[in-house]
Amino acid sequence: MLSPADFLRLPYTPDLTEGGIEFALRSLAYTYEREGRSPYGRLRRLVANIAVEVAFRRYLSQNNIPFEVKASTPFTDRERFDVVLDGHRCDLKSYLISRREQITEIRKDPAVLMDAPALVPSDSHAGDGHSYNDLYLFAFMTGLVASSQEDLQKVVSKSQPHYLVHAMPSAWSKPQNWIPLGALTLKSESAEELIVEISGQDEARNMKRKGLSLPPGVKVKLDESFYSITSLHVRRMPEARIGIRCERFGEAHIVAPHEWGNIWVYGMDVLMAGYTTYEEMGARSTLLQPNARTFQYERTHVKNLLMPLARLKPMGRLFNIAAKDSNRGS
């Protein structure tokens, strides 16, 4: 049985957010958004998830806990890797807690997290590529986000870090025909020069980036062999529109000032809760229907397998087993 005393606190540093942003930008080439939904909330959650994974691996390395890193099974996550502990592939499920009142509660008394269930999407659990020997690890990350224009202005005024992205529509990011987009033309209506970074893919579907300067009101042509364009990035919020056109598409894509999303996550703490096996999750969990409210979600969007946190095993037990088996084999 798990208790709050078993929680493992991992330190948070800004480079964890930077690593999460790098992965989130790459994901835009492979993921699809539900119709009508903004991609920036998902991107921030992905930034947080990757930050937790990197913090976890860093902890293992710093504490000489033996582990391996192997490529993930899903073909859409070809850049993603799983930690393997003592022969068990670990699927780390982490939850970003960004509401200020909850963060205050957790920092005052981490025991409030015992009200948060361990959740695994049921379709993911039922999918291919699992082994009964796999482990689910559960973690919580506290951190603020600046998602609204008002919050973003406060962040900018205080010279806090931010990362502004515009996710391109599917016609640009996932074109049906894999041929060059042709020469690109960009123009900014802002009164001051803007530095824009274009992210996309080359012919081999490797990530490609190109930065360029946009003087006010001047069309800038870029002869680069992009096969897709997944996002645009600017270092400061433009006060006017930016347009991008390619030879392949007749109509320019226009980005208004409010169509940039800040995907920087202002991380505070990572709390590793506990773990269970794939087999136990399937046998001992209950089914949680969509639209349910939980501690970590105002509303769930998919069916989940639910296990009370108290039923998880402490992380320390897993580390001790891995260390003993490693010593036995040496």
C-alpha positions, -999 to +999 in steps of 0.1 A: +000+000+000+012+035-009+014+064+015+025+100+011+057+092+028+066+070-002+064+099-027+097+107-044+104+144-050+125+152-081+141+187-086+129+208-115+152+229-136+143+251-167+162+228-191+135+201-185+110+225-200+134+231-229+137+194-236+099+191-235+094+219-260+119+202-284+099+170-283+065+188-285+075+206-317+086+173-333+052+157-323+033+182-346+043+161-376+026+130-363-003+140-340-038+151-349-060+175-330-097+169-324-117+192-346-123+225-331-097+221-303-067+243-299-034+224-300-016+245-274-031+228-243-020+194-256+015+208-264+019+221-229+008+188-214+033+170-236+061+195-226+053+186-190+052+148-197+086+149-214+101+170-186+090+144-160+105+116-181+139+134-184+138+143-146+132+106-139+161+094-160+183+120-145+174+107-110+182+071-120+216+082-134+225+103-104+216+076-080+234+048-099+201+029-104+207+006-134+184+011-163+182+009-201+166+030-227+147+014-256+126+028-285+089+030-278+066+006-296+041+031-314+054+040-348+041+075-345+065+081-315+097+072-334+116+099-314+103+085-280+121+060-258+111+040-227+130+033-195+136-004-188+142-013-152+152-048-143+138-060-176+105-042-171+095-017-197+082+014-178+053+034-191+054+067-172+020+084-168+024+119-155-002+146-147+004+184-149-012+202-119-014+239-130-042+253-109-028+276-083-050+265-054-041+229-060-004+237-062-006+255-028-024+225-013+002+200-026+031+221-014+015+225+020+006+188+023+015+163-005-010+139+011-038+156-008-025+138-039-039+105-024-073+118-037-059+117-073-065+083-090-040+066-112-054+067-147-046+049-179-066+054-211-084+021-217-078+021-255-041+025-248-040-003-223-059-026-247-036-017-277-009-039-292+027-040-279+021-046-242+036-073-220+022-085-187+056-077-174+053-040-183+050-014-155+029+017-152+047+045-132+026+075-120+039+110-113+026+145-107+042+177-118+032+211-104+038+240-127+021+272-139+011+280-175+006+314-192-020+304-217-042+336-219-031+368-236-033+386-202-011+360-185+014+362-214+016+400-211+025+396-174+052+370-182+067+393-208+066+424-185+085+404-158+110+391-184+101+355-176+108+328-202+081+321-228+080+302-261+055+314-287+044+289-314+019+288-341+009+253-351+003+251-389-029+235-403-028+199-415-025+208-452+009+222-443+020+199-415+008+166-430+004+171-468-012+142-486+015+142-513+051+140-501+067+165-526+085+198-520+064+228-510+086+250-532+099+285-524+085+302-493+075+338-491+069+355-457+058+390-448+052+407-415+029+437-409+046+445-376+062+479-372+095+463-361+117+436-374+107+400-364+128+369-362+108+339-373+118+302-370+102+278-394+100+241-384+090+212-407+104+181-423+127+173-452+123+145-477+134+118-452+109+131-427+137+144-404+130+177-386+142+208-404+144+243-391+152+276-407+153+311-391+150+343-410+145+381-403+114+398-415+117+436-419+085+455-416+062+452-446+089+435-468+083+401-486+111+377-479+117+347-501+132+315-488+144+289-512+145+258-490+134+222-496+107+218-470+083+189-475+060+200-447+059+229-423+046+221-388+051+254-369+063+289-367+081+304-337+088+340-328+107+353-298+083+382-291+046+386-296+039+403-330+016+432-328+003+426-363-002+397-388+024+374-404+017+357-437+034+327-452+030+314-488+045+285-507+046+277-544+025+246-539-004+264-523-020+293-540-034+310-509-012+324-481-016+313-445-022+343-423-013+343-386-031+369-364-015+382-332-039+361-310-031+329-329+002+323-311+004+300-282+028+301-253+039+264-246+064+272-219+056+253-187+068+270-154+077+238-136+081+236-098+081+201-085+079+165-097+065+139-074+068+102-083+040+084-066+042+047-073+038+019-098+018-012-107+021-038-134+002-039-167-014-071-155-025-057-122-039-025-138-061-046-161-073-069-133-077-045-103-088-013-119-123+001-125-136+018-156-140+056-155-162+070-182-154+102-202-165+136-188-156+126-152-140+151-128-109+139-110-083+157-089-060+162-119-086+168-146-116+191-146-130+167-172-117+135-187-120+132-225-117+094-229-124+062-211-098+054-184-088+025-162-088+038-126-068+026-097-067+044-063-033+057-056-032+038-023-030+005-042+002+014-060+036+001-049+063+025-037+090+035-062+117+026-036+107-010-038+113-010-076+147+006-072+158-019-046+148-048-068+167-033-098+198-027-077+198-062-061+194-079-094+221-058-109+245-067-081+236-104-084+245-103-121+278-085-117 
